[in-house]
Amino acid sequence: MDNSLTIIVPLYNEEENLKRVEEKMKEYISRASIECKVLFVNDGSKDNSEKIMIEICNRNPEFEYISFEKNCGLSAAIKAGFDYSETNLTGYIDSDLQTDPFDFELLLNEIENYDLINGFRHERKDSGIKNLSSYVANTVRNWFTHDGMDDTGCPLKIIRTDYAKRIPMFSGLHRFLPAMIMLQGGRIKQVPIKHFPRIAGTPKFGLRNRLFKPLMDCFTYLWMKKNYINYKVEKRS
């Protein structure tokens, strides 16, 4: 099967970054190894993000968008991207562009034998407290999920769309995507990628989002793992 890729770009109050997103994503799409398109998911932005996003899509046929009526959170935005993706591969990148779209090529090099490729920001360019809190959160998640991922929150992933659409999303589940693919019997791998400091806009997650909420989400994941229904049809009439 020929691969094609929809790249989900969730955004919430990112007006300062969107022109740069347009430039970087156009550059990547023009040189990508497979056919790609961008799907913006506007998570109820209160600044001029929606206006700028629509202008970008109007002048670039390879860019599309959906826009929520109110802010629903990152997990909802990613879930909507999965629901609306029409290609056999679906990717994800943050609109702050702290990761490089061209690193999708590193993930695409591995996708043939896997169902999810997760980026790994091995040299993060964030503050010390942010790096420490993420390290602790990832370590705790690994105790619960045993997925072997060092950076489940990395905003650079590629997933086979049929697997992505079967993920029963809940708030915070964007941190558990590798584990949810494993529940389906899927194969996962992480690949080191580049990381850059944020140069515009403001971070949307604080210490509470990175430590306390993810810990509670781990117990939700355990309940889901225990009760998860996974089947494969062998025959049908």
Salt bridges, closest charged atoms under 4 A:
GLU14 OE2 - ARG198 NH2 3.33
GLU14 OE2 - LYS204 NZ 2.98
GLU22 OE2 - ARG59 NE 2.80
GLU27 OE2 - ARG31 NH1 3.34
GLU55 OE2 - LYS51 NZ 2.74
GLU64 OE2 - LYS37 NZ 3.71
ASP83 OD1 - LYS79 NZ 3.23
ASP96 OD2 - ARG198 NH2 3.29
ASP100 OD2 - LYS194 NZ 3.60
ASP103 OD1 - LYS194 NZ 2.81
GLU110 OE1 - LYS189 NZ 2.99
ASP115 OD1 - ARG160 NE 3.52
ASP115 OD2 - ARG187 NE 3.32
ASP126 OD2 - ARG124 NH2 2.71
ASP126 OD1 - LYS130 NZ 3.57
ASP126 OD2 - HIS195 NE2 3.90
ASP151 OD1 - ARG121 NH2 2.72
ASP217 OD2 - ARG175 NH1 3.17
ASP217 OD1 - LYS213 NZ 2.75
